[in-house]
Amino acid sequence: TPIKSSAASDVYKRQKEDILELYINTIYFGDGYYGIKEACAGYLNKEPKDMNLAESTMMAGVPNAPSVYAPTANKELCKQRQNKVISSMVEHGYISREQADSIDQSFIDTINANE
């Protein structure tokens, strides 16, 4: 019946969201940061909920290879990876080309390694 399949779909969607949340809160972002909260505090000095689009797209690219893409490891590779994330978001309709073109990467140059 439609009610059952809707309920099953809701449960499945919630399970996927729980898995994604668990993943984001435990993966390695480089520089000793595990999880998005630690990484945001360390790299951006803010809470994840306070990230803007530029910061979010940068952070999304780091876990793929933190030793390469962390903003403290190689700023140019970090920006290249961010561009890949941005392109994928445009391709899949999450942001417009105009939004993508307006992303300012200059903040990456101000991120310093742990002291």
C-alpha positions as CSV (number, residue, x, y, z in Angstrom):
1,T,0.0,0.0,0.0
2,P,1.2,3.6,-0.6
3,I,1.3,4.3,3.2
4,K,3.6,1.5,3.8
5,S,5.9,2.4,1.0
6,S,5.9,6.0,2.0
7,A,6.8,5.0,5.6
8,A,9.5,2.7,4.3
9,S,10.8,5.5,2.1
10,D,10.9,7.9,5.1
11,V,12.8,5.3,7.2
12,Y,15.3,4.7,4.4
13,K,15.8,8.4,3.9
14,R,16.3,8.9,7.7
15,Q,18.8,6.0,7.8
16,K,20.8,7.6,4.9
17,E,20.8,11.0,6.8
18,D,22.0,9.3,10.0
19,I,24.8,7.5,8.1
20,L,25.9,10.8,6.4
21,E,25.8,12.6,9.8
22,L,27.9,9.9,11.4
23,Y,30.3,10.0,8.5
24,I,30.7,13.8,8.5
25,N,31.2,13.8,12.3
26,T,34.0,11.2,12.3
27,I,36.0,11.5,9.1
28,Y,39.5,12.9,9.1
29,F,40.0,16.4,7.7
30,G,43.7,16.7,8.2
31,D,45.8,18.5,10.8
32,G,44.5,16.3,13.6
33,Y,40.8,17.3,13.0
34,Y,38.3,14.5,13.1
35,G,34.7,15.5,12.2
36,I,33.3,18.6,10.7
37,K,33.0,20.4,14.0
38,E,36.7,20.1,14.9
39,A,37.7,20.9,11.3
40,C,35.5,24.1,11.2
41,A,36.9,25.2,14.5
42,G,40.5,24.6,13.5
43,Y,40.5,25.9,10.0
44,L,37.7,28.5,10.1
45,N,37.3,29.4,13.7
46,K,33.5,28.8,13.5
47,E,30.7,26.3,13.9
48,P,29.7,24.2,10.8
49,K,26.3,25.9,10.8
50,D,28.0,29.2,10.3
51,M,30.0,28.2,7.1
52,N,29.2,30.1,3.9
53,L,29.1,28.4,0.5
54,A,32.8,29.0,-0.2
55,E,33.8,27.5,3.1
56,S,31.4,24.6,2.8
57,T,32.7,23.6,-0.7
58,M,36.3,23.8,0.5
59,M,35.5,21.6,3.5
60,A,33.6,19.1,1.3
61,G,36.7,18.5,-0.7
62,V,39.2,17.9,2.0
63,P,38.3,14.4,3.3
64,N,39.0,12.9,-0.1
65,A,42.7,13.1,0.6
66,P,43.4,15.4,3.7
67,S,47.2,15.1,3.3
68,V,46.8,16.7,-0.2
69,Y,43.7,18.8,0.0
70,A,43.8,20.3,3.5
71,P,44.2,24.1,3.2
72,T,47.3,23.9,5.3
73,A,48.9,21.1,3.1
74,N,48.7,22.8,-0.3
75,K,46.5,25.9,-0.9
76,E,46.5,25.5,-4.7
77,L,45.5,21.8,-4.6
78,C,42.9,22.7,-2.0
79,K,41.4,25.3,-4.4
80,Q,41.5,22.9,-7.3
81,R,39.6,20.3,-5.2
82,Q,37.1,22.9,-4.2
83,N,36.6,23.8,-7.8
84,K,35.8,20.1,-8.5
85,V,33.2,20.1,-5.7
86,I,31.7,23.3,-7.1
87,S,31.5,21.9,-10.6
88,S,29.8,18.7,-9.3
89,M,27.3,20.8,-7.4
90,V,26.5,22.8,-10.6
91,E,26.3,19.7,-12.7
92,H,23.8,18.1,-10.3
93,G,21.7,21.2,-9.9
94,Y,22.6,22.0,-6.2
95,I,23.8,25.5,-7.1
96,S,23.6,27.7,-10.2
97,R,26.5,28.6,-12.4
98,E,26.2,32.2,-11.2
99,Q,26.5,31.1,-7.6
100,A,29.5,29.0,-8.5
101,D,31.2,31.9,-10.3
102,S,30.7,34.2,-7.3
103,I,32.6,31.9,-4.8
104,D,35.7,33.7,-3.5
105,Q,38.5,31.3,-2.7
106,S,40.8,34.0,-1.2
107,F,39.9,33.0,2.4
108,I,41.9,29.8,1.8
109,D,45.1,31.8,1.6
110,T,44.5,33.0,5.2
111,I,44.2,29.5,6.8
112,N,47.4,28.6,8.7
113,A,48.6,25.3,10.2
114,N,48.2,24.5,13.8
115,E,50.7,26.2,16.0
